[in-house]
Amino acid sequence: MTKTQRLCPVTSTQIALVQRLLGGKWKLVILWRLSEGIKRFGVLQKQLPNISQPILTHQLRELERDKLIHREVYNELPLRVEYSLTSIGENIVPVLVSVFSWINNYNTSIQALADELAAGKDSAPIIQSCHCGDYCICGDKCDCDSTEK
């Protein structure tokens, strides 16, 4: 096969760029929250209770560096900082909608497998479920950190 013949238009360099831009544990969720509108740091932190302040700061700085979000600092006391999506960042919203739609379908499929397993119809791997609604086929515990009531 010559270099001009390609089976796939996506190169490993492009995939690596996607991983760098969106690869942080919290980046997709941060972008989703900012797709809802302008947010202050404290609001983002409340909407993402399992993220530490240093990690949130780091992820926001990376997203700003990559021009996906805009950071607006107001010269007032107390200091007010707001975050919003840039026009480049807004272009990811349809992708996020697709990804979250896919994950909902995935969770439905996993639940169906769990139901089949419970009914003894399949020899599928053991599927762990959590009260938060997440499912795992690897046996790891959910990291939702929420407490049962």
Secondary structure as GFF3:
##gff-version 3
##sequence-region A 1 149
A	DSSP	alpha_helix	12	22	.	.	.	ID=ss1
A	DSSP	alpha_helix	27	35	.	.	.	ID=ss2
A	DSSP	beta_strand	39	40	.	.	.	ID=ss3
A	DSSP	alpha_helix	41	47	.	.	.	ID=ss4
A	DSSP	alpha_helix	53	65	.	.	.	ID=ss5
A	DSSP	beta_strand	69	74	.	.	.	ID=ss6
A	DSSP	beta_strand	80	85	.	.	.	ID=ss7
A	DSSP	alpha_helix	87	90	.	.	.	ID=ss8
A	DSSP	alpha_helix	93	118	.	.	.	ID=ss9
A	DSSP	beta_strand	128	129	.	.	.	ID=ss10
A	DSSP	beta_strand	135	136	.	.	.	ID=ss11
###
